[in-house]
Amino acid sequence: MPLTHFLMLITVVILGAAMTLWVSLAAGWSPIAVPLLALSAAFLVHYNHRNGHDHDS
C-alpha cells in the first residue's frame, strides 16, 4: 500500500471517529454510552462471525 493511501486511511478514520463523538455529544448522549455501544457492537460482530469455529483450531 502506498504511503499516501495509508496516511489518507488514517486521516479518514480519525475524522470519522471525531465526527461520531461530536454528533453523539451534540445529540445529548452520555460520553460513556458511545464507547459502551461500540464495544457491544464489536462483541456482537465477533461473536456472530465465528460461524461455530473455535479459536483453538
C-alpha angles and dihedrals in degrees: 000000000000118000093243092056091048092051091046090051092052091047093050093048092050092047091048092051092047092049091049091052092045094050094045093049091045088053090055100252119153114258088234094053095064098058091041091052091048092049091048091050092048090050092050093048091048093046094049094043094061093084091205095302123130122227089232096072 
